[in-house]
Amino acid sequence: MASGKRNRKHSLWHPSYWPAWTLVCLLRLLSFLPMGLKQRLGGWLGKRLSSKMRSRARVADANLAACMPELDQATRSQLVEDAFVASARGVLESVHAWWRDMTPYCESASVQGTEHLEEAKRRGKGVLLIGGHYSIFDFALPLIACKLEKPGYMYRPNNNPVIDRMIERGRRRHFGIRPFTKRQIRPMLSFLKEGGQVWFACDQDFGKKSEVFVPFFGISAGCITSPSFIARESGAAVICVSHLRMPDGSYRVVFSPIQESFGEHPEQDAKVWNSFIEATVREQPDQYLWLHKRFKSRPEGAAAIY
């Protein structure tokens, strides 16, 4: 298939996009499966992908070896498979969120720390919610947005416009949520100043855009400083947020206390949200996106992880 930039010159119905449309149709059909069946299918699919996607399995294993050196090989291998299962289930949960009714899950999810969120709203300068890439990422969006009055989120558009259309239409159908890309920082700042609440998962490795290195499971992880800039320029209250699928199949959202003085010291800010994510991951280690090369960027002189 042609590159994403070249493809954007074509109509969405150009033959080069037909494979993507086929995938969209398949996912739409899967959305109609009962959630219990989605979970079982995700378990089956995740186990098979862990043995087929060897390069990603090696990335996950390298991440876990660096972050949890106390684990023996057998335990680590099982956790790699569990991470694939969690991610596969997360894809099917996302499909549910894109097309199906999320009301029952918004009503039944356990939500902790709402008092912090309400205090942040009362301050009247918007709320910046710093999240992470846990396995229920898109399924979590309405679980969080239903607790907000004026929700928004930061995102990176998918290179394939058909896939991007599917994802973004699915996300935006909930609670009037407003999207912002990295090229829309100024409108997002205005949105926050007007009392908006924006969810920003900033925990991936952004390569050369990494500006500071802070500990994540004791390993220096490259981080961007955009959250600090956004908080400083908007005056928004900053809260960390996590969202997990619990072992019993229920869902839980946690809002942290307001992070006072956030925006004044970017390196300290990065330590704050990395520490929050690490604590969450240690609770449910299979739920994090270990398949991502979180330590691709390395400080000068540091050994490569991959």
Salt bridges, closest charged atoms under 4 A:
ASP61 OD1 - ARG76 NE 2.87
GLU93 OE1 - ARG245 NH2 2.70
GLU115 OE2 - HIS116 NE2 3.43
GLU118 OE2 - LYS121 NZ 3.11
GLU119 OE1 - ARG122 NH2 3.15
GLU119 OE2 - ARG123 NE 3.32
ASP138 OD2 - ARG171 NE 2.95
GLU149 OE2 - LYS121 NZ 3.02
GLU168 OE2 - ARG171 NH1 2.76
GLU168 OE1 - ARG172 NH2 3.42
GLU194 OE1 - LYS150 NZ 3.56
ASP203 OD1 - HIS133 ND1 2.57
GLU233 OE2 - ARG232 NE 3.98
GLU260 OE2 - ARG123 NH2 2.77
GLU278 OE2 - ARG282 NE 3.09
GLU283 OE2 - ARG252 NH1 2.72
